[in-house]
Amino acid sequence: MAEQKFERGTNLSIFVSDRREDIGALIFALVIAIGVVFFVGN
């Protein structure tokens, strides 16, 4: 009987794959960082 070594988490995702979700999160974080630089940096 093979057991899973880890829990993958929830299936409630708008993305098809984990890689797309990771890329989307990185882009979102980059947009937030750029917004902070422009709004707070002034």
C-alpha positions, 0 to 999 in steps of 0.5 A: 500500500503506497501512501502519499508523502505530502499533501498537495493542498487544495484543488480550488485553483483557477489554474490548470497546472502548478507551474502556471499558478507559480508564474501567475503568483510571481507576476502578481508579486512583481506588479505589487512590488512595482506599485509600492516602488512608485507610490511609496518611493515618491 
